[in-house]
Structure formats: structure tokens, C-alpha cells
Amino acid sequence: MQIEARHVRSEIGRHVFIGAGTHIGYNVKIEDNVVVTAGSVVTNDIPSNSVVRGNPAKVICTLSQFLSIRAAKKHILVILIM
């Protein structure tokens, strides 16, 4: 019996942030401009410009939504400090 080795490859795009403890499965493609939160388990392809989390990782919002929420929180923090 002969076993044929197949090349199994995951692809990670540009400008991708992968949090600590994240597991990425075989044959998974993570496109450009993606945030993967810590501890996520990526089992399916992730579209570009998205934020994912969970086990299995699911899209929770777009990157632009995430950035606008962060900017609003920083703005509120600056107002509270002043």
C-alpha cells in the first residue's frame, strides 16, 4: 500500500492581525485586511476586510465598522479624561 503525500497549505494575506493562541486549520485562506481575535479557531476561508472570532471563527463585523467603534471609544475616553 502506497500513501501519497498531498501538500496542504494555508494562505494568509497582507495586513492580517492574528491574536495569540489562534489555531489556523489546513487549506484555509485568510484574505487581506483581516483581524482574527485571540484564541480563535479558523476552519473556513475568511473574506477580506473583516473581523472574526470564536470557535469556529465567524465574521462579527467589517474592518471599517470595527475601526469606527474603536475610534468612538477612544473619543469618549479622551472626553472623560479632560
Beta strands, then each sheet from edge to edge (+ up, - down):
strand 1: 11-12
strand 2: 16-18
strand 3: 23-24
strand 4: 29-30
strand 5: 34-36
strand 6: 41-42
strand 7: 50-53
strand 8: 58-62
sheet 1: 1+ 4+
sheet 2: 2+ 5+ 7+ 8-
sheet 3: 3+ 6+
end
